Amino acid sequence: MKTIKYAVAAIALSTLSFGAFAAQSINPAEAQNLNKVGVVSADGASTLDGLEAKLADKAEAAGAKAYSITSANTNGKMSGTAVIYK
């Protein structure tokens, strides 16, 4: 019985800590209260969802708390930029 309680507690804690590190997509109004720390760009995506995922990965790798997509272009493959915030 103790093993099950510890396993459930470990799963709950790991889920909470994983979510705490992921950068969140925000809109410009939400960004007004955050500190801009840079810009990330991505290219080569075949869909808008794929582009957003690439930008989110780069924002997270840069240690950002949040990001706001500022541009998206399609010239064969999609590319775009996002401002990152801490």
trRosetta pair geometry for C-beta under 8 A, 3 or more apart (Angstrom, degrees):
i j d omega theta_ij theta_ji phi_ij phi_ji
1 4 5.9 -52 -156 31 35 110
1 5 6.7 33 150 -16 66 104
2 5 5.6 -56 -152 37 37 112
2 6 6.2 33 154 -17 70 107
3 6 5.9 -57 -147 39 30 108
3 7 6.2 31 154 -21 65 108
4 7 5.7 -55 -146 36 30 112
4 8 6.3 29 156 -17 65 106
5 8 5.9 -56 -148 38 29 109
5 9 6.3 28 154 -17 64 110
6 9 5.6 -55 -145 39 31 112
6 10 6.2 33 156 -21 65 107
7 10 5.8 -54 -146 36 29 112
7 11 6.4 28 155 -18 63 106
8 11 5.8 -54 -148 36 30 110
8 12 6.3 30 154 -19 64 108
9 12 5.8 -56 -146 37 30 111
9 13 6.3 26 158 -15 65 109
10 13 5.9 -57 -144 40 28 108
10 14 6.2 23 159 -16 65 109
11 14 6.0 -58 -144 39 27 106
11 15 6.3 28 157 -20 63 108
12 15 5.9 -58 -150 35 27 111
12 16 6.5 24 155 -15 63 108
13 16 5.8 -57 -147 38 32 110
13 17 6.2 23 159 -13 67 109
14 17 5.9 -56 -140 41 31 106
14 18 6.2 35 158 -23 65 106
15 18 5.9 -53 -146 33 27 111
15 19 6.6 24 158 -14 61 109
16 19 6.0 -61 -151 38 29 109
16 20 6.5 34 153 -28 63 107
17 20 5.5 -50 -150 26 36 118
17 21 7.2 27 158 -16 63 104
18 21 6.5 -68 -162 33 33 104
18 22 7.2 35 150 -30 66 104
19 22 6.0 -49 -150 18 40 114
21 60 7.1 75 143 -154 83 106
22 56 7.7 8 -174 175 91 111
22 60 6.1 -35 -140 -104 48 128
23 56 5.9 -174 74 -158 105 71
23 59 4.0 -135 101 115 171 114
23 60 4.5 -138 -2 -71 105 72
23 64 4.6 39 -111 91 131 95
23 65 6.4 120 -122 136 73 12
23 66 5.9 158 -168 -102 81 19
23 67 5.3 44 155 -10 129 102
23 84 7.2 -46 -145 -139 146 100
24 65 7.3 -20 25 150 91 61
24 66 4.9 -32 65 -111 80 83
24 67 7.6 170 81 25 36 67
25 52 7.0 -5 -86 -166 143 113
25 56 6.8 -57 -57 -91 96 108
25 66 7.3 139 -104 -162 7 80
25 67 6.2 -37 -105 72 55 80
25 68 7.3 110 -163 -99 62 44
25 69 7.1 -6 -143 -15 107 97
26 30 4.0 -117 -176 87 115 130
26 31 5.5 143 107 -59 123 81
26 34 7.7 105 67 1 163 147
26 66 4.6 17 -7 -180 124 130
26 67 7.2 148 24 68 83 29
26 68 5.4 -57 75 -76 77 92
26 85 7.4 -38 39 33 137 138
27 30 5.3 93 54 11 68 102
27 31 7.2 -128 102 -11 36 94
27 68 6.7 89 -150 -127 14 111
28 31 5.3 -56 -146 31 37 118
28 32 7.4 59 156 -43 62 85
28 68 5.9 107 -77 -168 57 151
29 32 6.2 -31 -168 -6 37 115
30 33 7.3 -63 180 31 45 97
30 34 7.6 26 137 -9 70 117
30 66 7.5 -115 122 174 115 158
30 68 7.9 170 68 -82 94 119
31 34 5.4 -72 -155 41 53 111
31 36 7.6 49 176 -74 111 89
31 66 7.1 -159 -100 112 81 130
31 68 5.0 -45 -62 -35 142 146
31 83 7.0 66 -152 91 151 125
31 85 5.9 -164 -140 -52 89 151
34 65 7.0 -150 -144 73 131 121
34 66 6.1 -89 -116 50 172 127
34 85 3.8 46 135 180 134 138
34 86 7.1 156 -177 64 100 28
35 85 6.1 136 70 -157 44 80
35 86 5.5 -32 71 62 103 78
36 83 5.7 -41 -134 177 108 116
36 84 7.5 107 -155 77 61 45
36 85 5.8 -50 -96 -96 43 78
37 62 7.6 166 104 143 117 118
37 64 6.7 -170 56 -103 123 87
37 84 5.7 -57 63 100 90 91
37 85 6.4 130 7 -127 91 25
37 86 4.9 45 -29 -5 141 105
38 62 6.4 -120 68 177 137 148
38 64 7.8 -119 53 -77 98 114
38 83 7.6 168 97 -156 34 57
38 84 5.2 -6 68 50 80 108
39 70 7.8 -48 -134 24 109 137
39 81 5.8 3 -179 -175 110 113
39 82 7.0 162 -155 83 65 39
39 83 5.6 -38 -100 -103 77 54
39 84 6.8 177 -96 6 21 85
40 55 6.1 141 98 -149 115 72
40 58 4.0 158 -178 121 143 125
40 59 5.6 -138 17 -68 149 65
40 62 6.2 -145 -69 -16 124 145
40 64 7.9 -106 -18 -19 129 145
40 67 7.1 -41 34 -130 119 137
40 81 6.9 163 86 -153 43 64
40 82 5.5 -12 59 59 89 89
40 84 5.8 58 -10 -36 104 121
41 55 7.9 -31 -142 -106 19 90
41 58 7.7 -73 51 115 25 171
41 79 7.0 19 178 179 99 96
41 80 6.9 -169 -147 99 69 37
41 81 4.6 -29 -97 -98 84 80
41 82 7.8 168 -85 18 41 65
42 45 6.7 48 129 -27 112 113
42 51 6.2 158 92 -154 118 68
42 54 3.7 148 -174 123 156 121
42 55 5.1 -127 7 -67 131 67
42 58 5.9 -162 -63 -12 108 140
42 79 6.7 -168 98 -146 50 61
42 80 6.2 -5 57 57 83 75
43 77 6.4 87 171 110 81 113
43 78 7.2 -165 -146 104 54 46
43 79 3.6 -6 -107 -105 89 102
43 80 7.8 155 -83 14 59 50
44 54 7.7 136 65 -96 87 165
44 77 5.0 -2 -127 152 30 147
44 78 7.7 -39 68 63 16 61
44 79 7.4 57 -9 -83 45 82
45 48 7.7 100 125 -98 132 14
45 50 3.7 167 -159 108 106 104
45 51 3.8 -163 56 -67 159 68
45 53 7.7 144 -117 49 132 90
45 54 5.6 -136 -64 -2 119 134
45 77 6.4 134 55 176 37 91
45 78 4.3 -45 74 66 93 108
45 79 7.5 155 26 -76 90 37
45 80 8.0 -27 29 11 131 103
46 50 5.7 43 45 35 63 159
46 77 6.4 -56 -84 -132 55 83
46 78 6.9 175 -93 9 6 102
47 50 4.4 101 55 4 80 103
47 51 7.1 -140 96 -5 45 84
47 78 7.1 -66 77 0 9 145
48 51 5.6 -50 -149 34 35 113
48 52 6.4 36 152 -19 65 103
48 72 6.6 38 -127 -173 91 155
48 78 6.6 -174 -85 -127 47 165
49 52 5.7 -53 -148 37 32 111
49 53 6.4 35 152 -21 64 105
50 53 5.6 -52 -148 34 32 113
50 54 6.5 32 153 -18 64 103
50 78 7.0 129 77 52 101 131
51 54 5.8 -54 -150 35 33 110
51 55 6.4 29 154 -15 66 106
51 72 6.0 100 126 -131 158 111
51 78 4.5 -84 -64 120 130 131
51 79 7.3 -178 -127 -117 121 10
51 80 5.2 77 175 15 127 126
52 55 5.8 -56 -147 40 32 110
52 56 6.2 35 154 -21 66 107
52 69 6.7 -61 -110 -64 83 144
53 56 5.6 -53 -145 36 30 113
53 57 6.4 33 154 -21 63 104
54 57 5.7 -53 -149 34 31 112
54 58 6.5 27 154 -15 64 106
55 58 5.8 -56 -148 39 33 108
55 59 6.2 35 153 -21 66 106
55 67 6.3 -172 147 133 102 151
55 69 6.2 75 118 -95 169 97
55 80 6.2 -50 -62 91 132 110
55 81 7.7 127 -117 -168 123 16
55 82 4.5 99 -173 -7 128 136
56 59 5.7 -53 -145 36 31 112
56 60 6.3 30 156 -18 64 107
56 67 6.7 -164 -104 43 54 138
57 60 5.8 -57 -148 38 29 110
57 61 6.2 29 153 -20 64 108
58 61 5.5 -52 -144 37 33 113
58 62 6.4 29 155 -16 64 108
58 82 7.8 141 76 48 113 117
59 62 5.8 -62 -152 40 29 108
59 64 4.1 -65 179 50 85 137
59 66 7.6 -46 170 140 139 18
59 67 3.9 -86 -106 -50 157 138
59 82 6.2 -54 -65 99 120 134
59 84 4.7 176 -133 -109 91 114
60 63 7.7 55 179 -66 33 17
60 64 6.6 -84 -77 50 28 84
62 84 5.7 42 87 143 138 174
63 86 7.0 8 122 -95 90 117
64 67 5.6 64 126 -59 151 91
64 84 3.7 -97 -97 -172 145 112
64 85 6.1 80 -161 53 102 40
64 86 6.2 -113 -134 -70 53 70
65 85 5.9 -63 59 103 92 77
65 86 5.1 109 -2 -135 106 41
66 84 7.4 158 88 -157 46 56
66 85 4.6 -15 66 61 92 109
67 82 4.4 40 172 151 115 131
67 83 6.7 163 -155 81 66 45
67 84 4.9 -27 -100 -103 90 67
67 85 6.9 -178 -82 16 37 80
68 82 6.1 163 77 -161 34 85
68 83 5.1 -9 57 55 93 94
68 85 7.4 44 -7 -15 97 116
69 72 6.5 16 168 -46 125 103
69 80 6.1 0 -157 158 106 134
69 81 7.4 132 -156 90 60 43
69 82 4.7 -46 -97 -96 50 97
70 80 7.8 156 62 178 57 90
70 81 5.2 -35 59 94 100 94
70 82 6.1 155 4 -112 81 34
70 83 5.7 71 -37 -19 125 92
71 80 5.3 -174 98 -147 63 74
71 81 4.9 29 44 36 99 93
72 78 6.3 -10 -171 -168 94 107
72 79 7.5 165 -152 87 49 39
72 80 3.9 -15 -99 -93 62 125
73 78 6.9 153 81 -153 46 57
73 79 5.2 -15 60 62 96 86
73 80 6.5 168 14 -77 67 65
74 77 7.5 -133 -145 117 64 15
74 78 5.2 -28 -97 -96 78 71
74 79 7.9 166 -85 20 33 66
75 79 7.3 -20 30 13 95 111
